[in-house]
Amino acid sequence: MVIGTIGPRALEGVQVLDVGCGGGILSENLARLGATVTGIDAAMENISVAKLHSKGDPSLAKLLTYKHITAEDVQASGQTFDVVVASEIIEHVDDPQEFVKTCSAMVKPKGVFIASTINQTWQAYVQTVVLAEHVLRWVPVGTHIYSKFITPFDMTAYLGHAGLSVVDTQGMSYDPALKWRLTDDTSINYITAAVKPDSGDAGAPQSAL
């Protein structure tokens, strides 16, 4: 298992790209683990919020950078990272397979791509669309489009086409007391980790877990 709880400063020296960083919650937590994090987002308002929030913790200043650019911009620059993260973003893009390919291009050989998203199941529809949007009003109506939800099977296929090999897939559930936690149930939210083979390798076999 590669997805799980890790200790303090466990990511010391690791270069991370957080694609679609939003307000920077994940970026900040990764930096607190010692990673050097670049958070990018196509929405300037998100970057402004992320920068403002990060000022509340001066210890992050040397580890955390935010940029108002797209994944395609980073790919075009040729910059690569040890870890590329796309958290709850892939279900909002128009071409998920091309998006994964772009993210893969930014992963160093032997590096890791991590994506969390929503499964295409009736359970996910009820929780994220019916309840979250229409009943509880946690997010605006129309935030999620069911046809864009991605099954773990399709995610594995996208990763394989991008030259990545899946090493771990786990479900994610939200508990008000424990916050997000990992589970074997992938019926709603799940997270997948995939590695890029070394440039000299023929490529490790894929596995859908």
VOPAGU-2260 file (C-alpha; in pm, 1 decimal, decimal comma):
REM VOPAGU-2260
SITE   aa  ch    i         X         Y         Z
SITE  MET   A    0       0,0       0,0       0,0
SITE  VAL   A    1     138,6     342,3     -94,7
SITE  ILE   A    2    -160,7     551,0       9,3
SITE  GLY   A    3    -192,8     595,4     382,7
SITE  THR   A    4     -86,0     781,4     692,1
SITE  ILE   A    5     270,7     912,9     691,8
SITE  GLY   A    6     480,0    1076,6     959,1
SITE  PRO   A    7     591,2    1437,2    1009,7
SITE  ARG   A    8     835,6    1572,9     748,8
SITE  ALA   A    9     796,1    1249,4     554,0
SITE  LEU   A   10     808,2    1441,4     224,8
SITE  GLU   A   11    1128,1    1634,2     301,0
SITE  GLY   A   12    1299,6    1721,5     -27,2
SITE  VAL   A   13    1016,4    1593,6    -248,1
SITE  GLN   A   14     903,9    1827,4    -527,1
SITE  VAL   A   15     524,3    1825,4    -562,5
SITE  LEU   A   16     291,6    1984,2    -817,3
SITE  ASP   A   17     -67,7    2033,0    -698,9
SITE  VAL   A   18    -281,8    2070,7   -1012,0
SITE  GLY   A   19    -605,6    2259,8    -954,3
SITE  CYS   A   20    -495,8    2359,9    -605,2
SITE  GLY   A   21    -804,1    2571,2    -532,6
SITE  GLY   A   22    -769,6    2752,9    -201,4
SITE  GLY   A   23    -450,1    2565,7    -116,8
SITE  ILE   A   24    -566,5    2335,0     161,5
SITE  LEU   A   25    -389,0    2028,5      21,0
SITE  SER   A   26     -84,5    2228,1     -89,4
SITE  GLU   A   27     -35,2    2362,5     262,1
SITE  ASN   A   28     -65,1    2019,3     421,5
SITE  LEU   A   29     189,1    1874,3     178,3
SITE  ALA   A   30     429,2    2158,2     257,5
SITE  ARG   A   31     388,7    2089,4     629,4
SITE  LEU   A   32     510,9    1737,4     557,2
SITE  GLY   A   33     830,9    1889,0     420,7
SITE  ALA   A   34     755,7    1885,6      47,5
SITE  THR   A   35     846,0    2173,1    -182,4
SITE  VAL   A   36     505,5    2244,2    -334,7
SITE  THR   A   37     395,0    2433,8    -642,3
SITE  GLY   A   38      20,2    2488,2    -647,9
SITE  ILE   A   39    -137,7    2587,4    -979,0
SITE  ASP   A   40    -491,6    2682,9   -1072,0
SITE  ALA   A   41    -658,4    2826,3   -1381,7
SITE  ALA   A   42    -875,2    3054,8   -1165,8
SITE  MET   A   43    -700,5    3368,1   -1041,7
SITE  GLU   A   44    -945,0    3402,9    -752,3
SITE  ASN   A   45    -840,5    3061,2    -621,8
SITE  ILE   A   46    -473,1    3155,2    -632,5
SITE  SER   A   47    -546,4    3481,5    -450,9
SITE  VAL   A   48    -730,4    3293,8    -174,9
SITE  ALA   A   49    -451,7    3034,8    -148,8
SITE  LYS   A   50    -180,0    3300,1    -119,7
SITE  LEU   A   51    -374,4    3491,7     143,1
SITE  HIS   A   52    -442,7    3180,5     350,3
SITE  SER   A   53     -80,0    3064,6     339,8
SITE  LYS   A   54      29,2    3390,6     503,5
SITE  GLY   A   55    -124,9    3258,6     823,3
SITE  ASP   A   56     166,2    3012,6     852,5
SITE  PRO   A   57     499,8    3187,6     785,4
SITE  SER   A   58     684,8    2854,8     810,2
SITE  LEU   A   59     545,1    2763,4     467,0
SITE  ALA   A   60     695,1    3060,7     283,5
SITE  LYS   A   61    1004,4    2879,3     154,1
SITE  LEU   A   62     820,6    2557,9      70,3
SITE  LEU   A   63     507,0    2680,1    -103,2
SITE  THR   A   64     457,9    2864,2    -433,3
SITE  TYR   A   65     130,0    2942,8    -608,6
SITE  LYS   A   66      96,2    3020,9    -978,6
SITE  HIS   A   67    -199,1    3127,7   -1191,8
SITE  ILE   A   68    -126,8    2890,1   -1480,1
SITE  THR   A   69    -266,0    2568,4   -1627,3
SITE  ALA   A   70    -123,5    2217,0   -1633,4
SITE  GLU   A   71     -62,0    2265,9   -2005,2
SITE  ASP   A   72     150,2    2573,1   -1928,3
SITE  VAL   A   73     367,6    2372,0   -1690,1
SITE  GLN   A   74     398,7    2087,8   -1939,7
SITE  ALA   A   75     508,7    2332,3   -2210,0
SITE  SER   A   76     780,5    2464,1   -1978,7
SITE  GLY   A   77     931,7    2116,6   -1952,1
SITE  GLN   A   78     936,1    2122,4   -1572,5
SITE  THR   A   79     891,2    1786,6   -1398,1
SITE  PHE   A   80     817,1    1681,4   -1040,5
SITE  ASP   A   81     863,5    1384,4    -808,9
SITE  VAL   A   82     490,0    1383,3    -736,7
SITE  VAL   A   83     198,2    1532,0    -930,2
SITE  VAL   A   84    -135,2    1551,9    -749,3
SITE  ALA   A   85    -478,3    1614,6    -901,5
SITE  SER   A   86    -733,2    1619,7    -620,4
SITE  GLU   A   87   -1101,2    1637,0    -712,7
SITE  ILE   A   88   -1028,1    1806,0   -1045,9
SITE  ILE   A   89   -1033,5    1537,7   -1313,7
SITE  GLU   A   90   -1413,9    1501,0   -1296,7
SITE  HIS   A   91   -1444,2    1864,9   -1404,6
SITE  VAL   A   92   -1224,4    1859,2   -1717,0
SITE  ASP   A   93   -1359,0    1807,1   -2068,5
SITE  ASP   A   94   -1106,9    1540,3   -2173,2
SITE  PRO   A   95    -990,3    1335,4   -1872,3
SITE  GLN   A   96    -768,0    1106,5   -2078,3
SITE  GLU   A   97    -579,1    1402,6   -2224,4
SITE  PHE   A   98    -561,2    1562,6   -1879,9
SITE  VAL   A   99    -398,9    1250,0   -1734,2
SITE  LYS   A  100    -156,1    1243,4   -2026,0
SITE  THR   A  101     -59,8    1603,9   -1952,4
SITE  CYS   A  102      -8,7    1526,3   -1584,1
SITE  SER   A  103     199,1    1220,5   -1668,8
SITE  ALA   A  104     433,2    1432,6   -1879,6
SITE  MET   A  105     514,9    1635,9   -1567,4
SITE  VAL   A  106     605,8    1331,4   -1355,4
SITE  LYS   A  107     972,8    1242,7   -1333,1
SITE  PRO   A  108    1080,4     884,8   -1412,9
SITE  LYS   A  109    1008,8     673,8   -1101,0
SITE  GLY   A  110     781,6     954,3    -984,0
SITE  VAL   A  111     419,3     926,3    -873,9
SITE  PHE   A  112      89,7    1065,1   -1000,6
SITE  ILE   A  113    -194,4    1073,6    -747,3
SITE  ALA   A  114    -554,2    1148,6    -841,8
SITE  SER   A  115    -866,3    1156,1    -629,1
SITE  THR   A  116   -1208,3    1171,7    -790,3
SITE  ILE   A  117   -1568,9    1048,1    -782,3
SITE  ASN   A  118   -1682,4     705,5    -900,7
SITE  GLN   A  119   -1964,7     678,1   -1154,5
SITE  THR   A  120   -2216,6     493,3    -936,9
SITE  TRP   A  121   -2567,4     560,1    -810,5
SITE  GLN   A  122   -2426,9     599,8    -458,7
SITE  ALA   A  123   -2195,1     875,6    -578,7
SITE  TYR   A  124   -2481,0    1047,2    -762,7
SITE  VAL   A  125   -2702,0    1046,2    -454,1
SITE  GLN   A  126   -2429,9    1181,2    -225,0
SITE  THR   A  127   -2257,9    1437,3    -447,2
SITE  VAL   A  128   -2547,4    1560,9    -661,5
SITE  VAL   A  129   -2877,3    1494,2    -483,9
SITE  LEU   A  130   -2762,3    1552,1    -124,9
SITE  ALA   A  131   -2464,3    1788,6    -156,4
SITE  GLU   A  132   -2619,2    2012,2    -423,3
SITE  HIS   A  133   -2998,4    1991,7    -396,1
SITE  VAL   A  134   -3072,5    1895,6     -34,8
SITE  LEU   A  135   -2789,9    2023,3     186,8
SITE  ARG   A  136   -2676,4    2298,9     -52,7
SITE  TRP   A  137   -2312,1    2243,4      38,3
SITE  VAL   A  138   -2205,4    2331,6    -316,8
SITE  PRO   A  139   -2384,6    2515,7    -599,9
SITE  VAL   A  140   -2627,0    2317,3    -814,2
SITE  GLY   A  141   -2445,5    2202,7   -1127,6
SITE  THR   A  142   -2105,2    2168,0    -961,6
SITE  HIS   A  143   -2098,7    1796,7   -1044,5
SITE  ILE   A  144   -2199,2    1635,1   -1373,9
SITE  TYR   A  145   -2265,3    1263,4   -1336,2
SITE  SER   A  146   -2155,4    1178,4   -1690,9
SITE  LYS   A  147   -1808,9    1313,2   -1605,0
SITE  PHE   A  148   -1764,3    1088,4   -1301,8
SITE  ILE   A  149   -1491,1     829,6   -1361,2
SITE  THR   A  150   -1483,1     462,9   -1263,5
SITE  PRO   A  151   -1160,2     311,3   -1127,1
SITE  PHE   A  152   -1155,7      90,1   -1438,5
SITE  ASP   A  153   -1154,5     393,0   -1669,6
SITE  MET   A  154    -902,1     571,8   -1450,6
SITE  THR   A  155    -666,7     275,4   -1476,9
SITE  ALA   A  156    -708,3     280,3   -1855,1
SITE  TYR   A  157    -629,0     652,7   -1875,2
SITE  LEU   A  158    -320,4     603,0   -1661,2
SITE  GLY   A  159    -202,6     310,6   -1871,0
SITE  HIS   A  160    -241,1     509,3   -2192,9
SITE  ALA   A  161     -32,0     783,5   -2033,0
SITE  GLY   A  162     251,8     542,9   -1954,4
SITE  LEU   A  163     175,0     507,4   -1584,2
SITE  SER   A  164     119,5     192,3   -1379,3
SITE  VAL   A  165    -136,6     181,3   -1098,6
SITE  VAL   A  166       9,4      69,2    -766,4
SITE  ASP   A  167    -277,2     146,2    -527,7
SITE  THR   A  168    -644,1     245,6    -530,5
SITE  GLN   A  169    -848,6     306,1    -217,2
SITE  GLY   A  170   -1184,8     451,4    -129,8
SITE  MET   A  171   -1226,2     773,0      65,3
SITE  SER   A  172   -1506,7     849,0     308,4
SITE  TYR   A  173   -1582,8    1157,7     514,2
SITE  ASP   A  174   -1648,2    1130,7     885,1
SITE  PRO   A  175   -1726,5    1454,8    1074,4
SITE  ALA   A  176   -1510,8    1333,4    1363,0
SITE  LEU   A  177   -1223,0    1177,1    1170,2
SITE  LYS   A  178   -1246,5    1395,3     857,8
SITE  TRP   A  179   -1136,0    1211,0     543,1
SITE  ARG   A  180   -1023,1     852,6     592,8
SITE  LEU   A  181    -922,3     568,8     363,5
SITE  THR   A  182   -1147,8     268,6     314,8
SITE  ASP   A  183   -1190,6     -36,2      92,1
SITE  ASP   A  184   -1518,0     108,8     -40,5
SITE  THR   A  185   -1455,2     290,1    -371,0
SITE  SER   A  186   -1823,7     335,4    -456,8
SITE  ILE   A  187   -1820,8     713,2    -401,8
SITE  ASN   A  188   -1482,3     885,5    -364,2
SITE  TYR   A  189   -1153,3     712,1    -434,1
SITE  ILE   A  190    -785,4     791,2    -472,2
SITE  THR   A  191    -539,1     624,9    -709,2
SITE  ALA   A  192    -159,4     628,5    -714,0
SITE  ALA   A  193      39,7     539,8   -1025,1
SITE  VAL   A  194     411,3     538,4   -1099,1
SITE  LYS   A  195     607,2     632,0   -1408,4
SITE  PRO   A  196     866,6     369,2   -1502,6
SITE  ASP   A  197    1229,1     470,0   -1521,6
SITE  SER   A  198    1320,8     579,6   -1872,8
SITE  GLY   A  199    1531,3     266,0   -1906,5
SITE  ASP   A  200    1254,2      30,7   -1797,8
SITE  ALA   A  201    1018,3    -148,8   -2028,9
SITE  GLY   A  202     738,2     -48,3   -1793,8
SITE  ALA   A  203     581,3    -224,4   -1503,4
SITE  PRO   A  204     259,0    -417,2   -1558,7
SITE  GLN   A  205     -65,8    -241,7   -1476,4
SITE  SER   A  206    -291,6    -354,1   -1197,5
SITE  ALA   A  207    -642,6    -241,4   -1116,2
SITE  LEU   A  208    -675,4    -269,4    -738,9
